[in-house]
Amino acid sequence: MVEEIIKRCLDDGSFSKYNDGVVYNLKDAPNVYCINATVRDPIGIHARAATALVKKAKEWNMDTYIIDLDKKAMSNASGILNVLYMTLETGRHVAIAANHEADEEKIKALYDIITNVYD
């Protein structure tokens, strides 16, 4: 169900209405928290960032999705390879959507992972 809502919101441009770092809920899904981000690491989202993202989502028991707003593609962030397969390069605009145990603090922590520059 959440995947269908995300796809509908991708099609109608709902994600593009929000600035980076602002937590919002999808229409028709008040239990789905979202936040937009821009990938900042010079080599994009790599194994370390993907691992951190997947680990946090699993730790908090959240169904988490990464949405590439530039390519209009989506992937479940349940596994490291799912995230890496998206090839999220520097400057790419993404949204993170999560439900179940998600809240504003947790979605902002995922935002920090996506926007962090790793050494």
C-alpha positions in Angstrom: 0.0 0.0 0.0 2.7 2.5 0.9 4.5 1.7 -2.4 1.4 2.6 -4.3 1.0 5.9 -2.5 4.7 6.8 -3.1 4.3 6.0 -6.8 1.2 8.2 -7.0 3.0 11.0 -5.2 5.9 10.7 -7.6 3.6 10.9 -10.6 1.7 14.0 -9.3 4.8 15.9 -8.1 3.9 15.9 -4.4 7.5 15.4 -3.3 8.8 18.5 -5.1 6.6 20.8 -3.0 8.9 20.5 0.0 12.4 21.9 0.7 15.3 19.8 1.9 15.2 19.0 5.6 11.5 19.6 6.1 9.6 16.6 7.5 6.1 16.1 6.0 3.4 13.4 5.6 2.2 12.1 2.3 -1.4 12.8 1.5 -3.7 9.8 2.1 -1.0 8.4 4.4 -0.6 10.3 7.7 1.5 7.5 9.1 4.2 7.9 6.4 6.9 10.4 7.3 9.0 11.9 4.5 11.9 14.2 4.1 13.8 15.5 1.0 17.6 15.6 0.8 20.4 16.3 -1.6 23.3 13.8 -1.7 26.4 15.7 -0.6 29.2 13.2 -0.4 31.6 13.6 -3.3 31.3 9.9 -4.2 27.6 9.7 -3.7 25.8 7.1 -1.5 28.3 4.4 -1.1 28.5 1.2 1.0 29.2 3.0 4.4 26.2 5.4 4.0 23.9 2.6 2.6 24.9 0.3 5.6 24.1 3.1 8.1 20.8 3.8 6.5 19.6 0.2 6.3 20.9 -0.5 9.9 18.9 2.4 11.4 15.7 1.5 9.5 15.9 -2.1 10.7 16.8 -1.1 14.2 13.7 1.1 14.4 11.5 -1.5 12.6 10.5 1.0 9.9 9.5 0.2 6.3 11.9 2.7 4.6 12.0 3.8 1.0 14.5 5.9 -0.9 13.0 7.8 -3.8 15.2 9.3 -6.5 13.3 12.5 -7.4 15.5 13.1 -10.4 15.0 9.7 -12.0 11.5 9.2 -10.5 12.6 5.8 -9.2 12.0 4.1 -5.8 13.6 1.3 -3.8 12.9 -0.3 -0.5 15.8 0.4 1.8 15.6 -3.1 3.4 19.0 -4.1 2.0 22.3 -2.5 1.3 22.3 -3.6 -2.3 18.8 -2.1 -2.9 20.2 1.3 -1.9 23.5 0.9 -3.8 21.7 -0.2 -6.9 20.0 3.3 -7.1 23.5 4.8 -7.8 22.7 8.0 -5.9 25.4 10.4 -7.0 26.5 13.8 -5.6 23.8 16.4 -6.1 21.0 13.9 -6.6 17.7 14.9 -5.0 16.1 12.2 -3.0 13.2 11.7 -0.6 13.2 9.3 2.3 9.8 7.8 3.3 9.1 5.6 6.3 6.2 4.2 8.1 5.3 2.0 11.1 7.7 3.2 13.9 8.7 6.4 12.1 8.5 9.8 13.7 10.0 13.2 13.0 13.2 12.5 15.0 13.9 9.2 13.3 13.3 10.5 9.8 15.7 13.4 10.4 18.3 10.9 11.5 18.0 9.1 8.1 18.3 12.6 6.5 21.6 13.1 8.3 22.9 9.8 7.0 22.0 10.8 3.4 23.4 14.3 3.6 26.6 13.4 5.6 30.0 13.6 3.9 32.0 10.5 5.0 35.8 10.6 5.3 
